[in-house]
Amino acid sequence: METAAVVVTDAPPPPAPRSPPGYPDLCGRHRLQVEVQILNREIGFLEEELQSLEGLQSVSGCCKEVNEYVGSQPDPLIPLTKKRRKSCCIWRWLWAKLCFNISWICCCCGCPCRQRRPICTCKHLKNCCCCRRCRCHCCRCGCPNRNCSKATCCRPRCRLRNLSCPECSCGCVWSCSKFTEICLCPKCSSTCCMS
Amino acid sequence: MSVAELKERHIAAKATVNGLRERLKQRRQALLDTDVVGYAKSHGKTAISLGSTDLVCCRTMQGHTGKVYVRIAELEKPDVMRKYRGKDVSNDCLSHNAHKKKCVKLSWFAAKVYSLDWAPERNRIVSASQDGRLIVWNALTSQKTHAIKLHCAWVMTCAFAPYSQSVACGGLDSACSIFNLNSQVDRDGNIPISRILTGHKGYVSSCQYVPDQESRLITSSGDQTCVLWDVSTGQRISVFGGEFPSGHTADVLSVSVNSSNSNMFVSGSCDATARLWDTRKASPAVRTYHGHEGDVNAVKFFPDGQRLGTGSDDGTCRLFDMGTGHQLQVYSQQHDSNDNDVPIVTSIAFSISGRLLFAGYSNGDCYVWDTLVAEVVLNLGTLQNSHEGRISCLGLSSDGSALCTGSWDKSLKIWAFGGHRRVIHSLH
């Protein structure tokens, strides 16, 4: 009995996963294109800015404008100083001598006498007084005591201009604990206090 | 075009950009013939003198306390216990309402003040804190007039509308909420939201109404854009930056609208620049102000509307000219070179004359700079009754007579002129 010949060939390679198709790197390419476009636009803006600098005024011109503006504006948060002529010094000296022992003359409003007004015995009083003589209304202590002379600066029908008006420093609006409302100051038409 | 060619073009374009930036820097340097200090001193200006009692704290407003009242009986409920687990429960028993039900006071988180804004008219202030509330204060009496509970507690900014009828706020919810102060409260006693402005893809860091326009609001965002909104419809009118060219390349942290020309506003960003925008044309930015070496946390226009100030993480404030882009002055304190903790500038404001620059810092200092001579003339942080924590925000009243500061110590303080007008003698 004849047997069939068996042809032995090489075994086929084992199955292997297929490699992904060779798609072009669109994400990286697209991103690069966008970035190049952005950079080109940036180049345009920078060239425009460089051109705009031609004929531009120097920094000193701008500084001059700042100085001029700042010097021309009143400011309620900055101490205002008034100059007094030297010829008044003699009168100040004389005044100081005369009122040395007159304790009811106030000190802190510009009057040369440095004594505090003794009437106000408020323990909150600190570098503050109200002068009946010069009616400077310079009290700032914020004392809630009704008897405190400070109250004179915040009474109804206060005639003083408030901090908004740079020519004075009533202090009523922010210093007075009794302050509840605003009215227009009859003198300078800025807000003032009235309780 | 192949990827290789694109890469070459990218490199070449980058080199061109860097070259142009360098030329710009040199050209500006050539125009830098002086600064504000140099000019002022050459014209005899000296620093103003402010004594320790010239600016005083005359009001302290505390209301952002994060207190919650819970009925004792409810504390035993599992969901309530879960909510307040780990929180500090006070032993006090307080009478809560007309029915005399006993409640426990929980004060369990520090409600830092993050933002404040003065009303343009009348002396009111709105403040925002991450206790989830906006509070409207009468600044003169320190009384609260409104306490608005927010849906999202993570508020970062607030603003008063021009005619003081509404307030706006925004934060980590990426939206800006508008509340009408005259609205009837709901049954929980809260003022309802009258409008919510959605569209930002990142947190809302700052917002400001356009002066004299109740329906126009500008916001800045962590999504690198600023947006001009129509509040009445809730729609975005314009977007500044983002996908459009010449916008910020990092989070935008602050905005300031020019009160002299309300079509212009400036923004400050984590990309260390400030940019000027024209609301009539959203793109590109009109001008970019370089100089800072860190995030620009605060921007504010100078009172004349022609200059702007900035405050940054690099610890400095700077003054720029709006039109030319020149950096006019740097305001910085000397620090030890070994000191890595230079306090950052969180907020700035100019006095109405522009002579004073108020700058709040992360260490609780609040410097008052004389802008002409770049000297610190006062530090509100060292005065009596000063804040005990970081100054997070500050602002000047519309008439320039008072400064309000807000802090992480949970309080707001008002500072006003406490001195008196001195008489000095002249020599002639």
Contacts between the chains, C-beta under 8 A, distances in Angstrom:
chain1	res1	chain2	res2	distance
A	25	B	3	6.5
A	28	B	3	6.6
A	29	B	3	5.1
A	29	B	6	6.5
A	32	B	3	6.7
A	32	B	6	4.2
A	32	B	7	6.5
A	32	B	10	5.8
A	33	B	6	6.2
A	35	B	10	5.9
A	36	B	6	6.3
A	36	B	9	5.2
A	36	B	10	5.3
A	36	B	13	5.7
A	38	B	245	6.9
A	39	B	10	7.0
A	39	B	13	3.7
A	39	B	14	6.2
A	39	B	16	7.7
A	39	B	17	5.8
A	40	B	13	6.1
A	41	B	245	4.5
A	41	B	246	7.5
A	42	B	17	5.3
A	42	B	245	7.3
A	42	B	246	7.6
A	43	B	13	6.6
A	43	B	16	5.4
A	43	B	17	5.9
A	43	B	20	6.5
A	45	B	245	7.2
A	45	B	246	5.4
A	45	B	284	6.1
A	46	B	17	6.6
A	46	B	20	3.9
A	46	B	21	6.5
A	46	B	24	6.4
A	47	B	20	6.5
A	49	B	24	6.1
A	49	B	325	7.9
A	50	B	20	6.5
A	50	B	23	6.2
A	50	B	24	5.7
A	50	B	27	6.6
A	53	B	24	7.3
A	53	B	27	4.9
A	53	B	28	7.1
A	53	B	31	7.3
A	56	B	31	6.4
A	56	B	324	5.4
A	57	B	31	7.9
A	57	B	324	6.6
A	58	B	31	4.6
A	58	B	32	7.6
A	58	B	33	4.9
A	59	B	31	5.9
A	59	B	32	5.1
A	59	B	33	5.9
A	59	B	34	5.9
A	59	B	35	6.6
A	59	B	321	7.6
A	59	B	326	4.8
A	59	B	328	6.2
A	60	B	33	5.0
A	60	B	34	4.7
A	60	B	39	6.0
A	62	B	307	7.5
A	62	B	321	4.3
A	62	B	324	6.3
A	62	B	326	5.7
A	62	B	328	5.6
A	63	B	34	5.9
A	63	B	35	6.7
A	63	B	36	5.0
A	63	B	38	7.5
A	63	B	39	3.7
A	63	B	40	7.5
A	63	B	328	6.1
A	64	B	39	6.5
A	65	B	304	7.7
A	65	B	306	6.8
A	66	B	36	5.7
A	66	B	39	7.9
A	66	B	302	7.7
A	66	B	304	7.9
A	66	B	307	6.4
A	66	B	319	7.6
A	66	B	328	6.7
A	66	B	354	7.2
A	66	B	371	7.6
A	66	B	372	7.5
A	67	B	36	7.6
A	67	B	39	6.2
A	67	B	40	5.8
A	67	B	43	6.5
A	67	B	45	7.2
A	67	B	372	6.5
A	69	B	303	7.6
A	69	B	304	4.7
A	69	B	354	6.1
A	70	B	353	5.7
A	70	B	354	4.8
A	70	B	355	4.9
A	70	B	371	6.9
A	70	B	372	6.1
A	73	B	303	7.1
A	73	B	352	6.6
A	73	B	353	3.7
A	73	B	354	6.7
A	73	B	355	7.7
A	74	B	353	6.6
A	75	B	351	5.3
A	75	B	352	6.0
A	75	B	353	3.7
A	75	B	355	5.8
A	75	B	356	7.1
A	75	B	400	6.7
A	76	B	352	7.5
A	76	B	399	7.2
A	76	B	400	5.5
A	76	B	401	4.4
A	76	B	417	6.0
A	77	B	55	6.7
A	77	B	351	5.2
A	77	B	356	6.2
A	77	B	400	6.7
A	77	B	401	7.2
A	77	B	403	7.3
A	77	B	416	7.6
A	77	B	417	5.3
A	78	B	48	5.9
A	78	B	50	7.8
A	78	B	351	7.2
A	78	B	353	7.0
A	78	B	355	6.1
A	78	B	356	6.9
A	78	B	417	7.9
A	79	B	48	7.4
A	79	B	49	7.2
A	79	B	50	7.1
A	79	B	54	6.0
A	79	B	417	7.8
A	79	B	419	5.4
A	79	B	421	6.7
A	79	B	422	6.2
A	80	B	421	4.9
A	81	B	421	7.3
A	81	B	422	5.5
A	81	B	423	7.5
A	81	B	424	5.1
A	82	B	421	7.0
A	82	B	423	5.8
A	82	B	424	7.4
A	83	B	424	6.2
A	83	B	425	7.1
A	83	B	426	4.0
A	84	B	423	5.6
A	84	B	424	7.0
A	84	B	425	5.3
A	84	B	426	6.7
A	85	B	425	7.7
A	85	B	426	6.4
A	85	B	428	7.5
A	86	B	425	6.1
A	86	B	426	6.7
A	86	B	427	6.3
A	86	B	428	7.0
A	88	B	425	7.7
A	89	B	425	6.5
A	108	B	420	6.4
A	109	B	420	6.7
A	110	B	421	7.7
A	110	B	422	7.2
A	110	B	423	4.4
A	127	B	53	6.8
A	136	B	420	7.8
A	138	B	420	4.6
A	140	B	53	7.7
A	140	B	56	7.5
A	140	B	418	5.3
A	140	B	419	7.9
A	140	B	420	7.4
A	142	B	58	6.8
A	162	B	401	7.3
A	163	B	401	4.1
A	163	B	402	7.6
A	163	B	416	6.2
A	163	B	417	5.5
A	164	B	399	4.5
A	164	B	400	7.6
A	164	B	401	5.0
A	168	B	421	7.1
A	169	B	417	6.4
A	169	B	419	7.1
A	169	B	420	5.3
A	169	B	421	5.0
A	171	B	416	7.7
A	171	B	417	7.1
A	171	B	418	7.0
A	171	B	420	7.8
A	173	B	140	6.9
A	173	B	401	6.9
A	173	B	416	7.6
A	174	B	58	4.5
A	174	B	59	7.3
A	174	B	140	7.7
A	174	B	401	7.2
A	174	B	402	6.0
A	174	B	414	6.9
A	174	B	416	3.7
A	174	B	417	7.8
A	175	B	58	6.0
A	175	B	416	7.5
A	175	B	418	7.0
A	179	B	140	5.7
A	179	B	141	7.4
A	180	B	140	7.3
A	180	B	141	6.1
A	182	B	122	8.0
A	182	B	123	7.4
A	182	B	140	7.5
A	190	B	399	7.6
A	191	B	399	7.3
